[in-house]
Amino acid sequence: MLIYAFLAGLFLTNSLPHLVKGITGQSHMTPFKRVSPAWLNIIWSFINIYLGLLFLQLSGGHFGDLSKLNSFAWSFLIGALFIAWADARMFSNPKAGFPWFKD
C-alpha cells in the first residue's frame, strides 16, 4: 500500500502548478501539448487531483496520517518530493517536452 501513498503524493503535488497556471490564465505544458492553454491545465490539474485522491483512498491512509511521520507519510512525502524535483528540473529547461511532442 505504500506505493499508493507515493502515487497520491506524486499526483496531488503535480496538480498544483497546473492549477495555478490555469486559474491565472497562463499557458503551461501538459502531456497533451507543449504549450497548453489555461483551460487544459485546469482539466489536467483536476485529473491529477482525482487520481491523487483515488490513490490516497487505496493506500488506506488519510491526510491526518501525514503528521505521524509513519511509513505512509514518508511514502507520500517522497512521492511529492520526487515530482516536485522532476517538474522543477523539466520546466526550468526552455526546450522541455515529452518524447511524443513533435518540434
Secondary structure, 3 states (H helix, E strand, C coil): CHHHHHHHHHHHHHHHHHHHHHHCCCCEEECCEEEECHHHHHHHHHHHHHHHHHHHHHHCCCHHHHHHCCHHHHHHHHHHHHHHHHHHHHHCCCCCCCCCCCC
